[in-house]
Each structure stands twice: as structure tokens, then as C-alpha cells.
Amino acid sequence: QSPFKLTYSDNDNLYIVVGYGEQAGGSYSIQVHELYLTENSIVIDTELLGPGKGETTTAAVTCPYIVLKLEYLDKSVVFE
């Protein structure tokens, strides 16, 4: 229900997860603006995009999230 950011690794892969919590209606998407590697970290910047102007939405509550699967790197993840 609440927004969250987390990482998980299994020695082969690194998973980066960003959730935006409960949103009224559907038609939401998540855009990844940046995902890049620095000397010390992996940086990710995402944005929640709502329904377009005049777009029909549902009455249901949704919880949009995105999971990125990367090759495992022993670096910290910075969420922007």
C-alpha cells in the first residue's frame, strides 16, 4: 500500500524494485529515466506516469511497481 524501494541479490542477479503504493484507478505506468553504473554505485531514476488526459480509467485501486533484473554487481544502489 505504501511506496517502497528495495534491492535483492541471489549471487547471480541483482533485482531492483520500485513500488509507488496505492493509486486510484488504473492506466498507470512507470518510466525509467536513468539506469547507469558509476565507480561506486548503480543509479536508478524512475517516474510514475498517470493516465493520459481524457483516458478512461477503472475504479479499481492499483499498486504499480517495476522490477529490474541485472547481472549481479557488488555495488550499492542509489535511488533518485
Secondary structure, DSSP 4 states (H G I P E B T S, - for coil): --EEEEEEE-SSEEEEEEEE--EESS--EEEEEEEEE-SSEEEEEEEEE-PPTT----SSEE--EEEEEEE--SSEEEE-
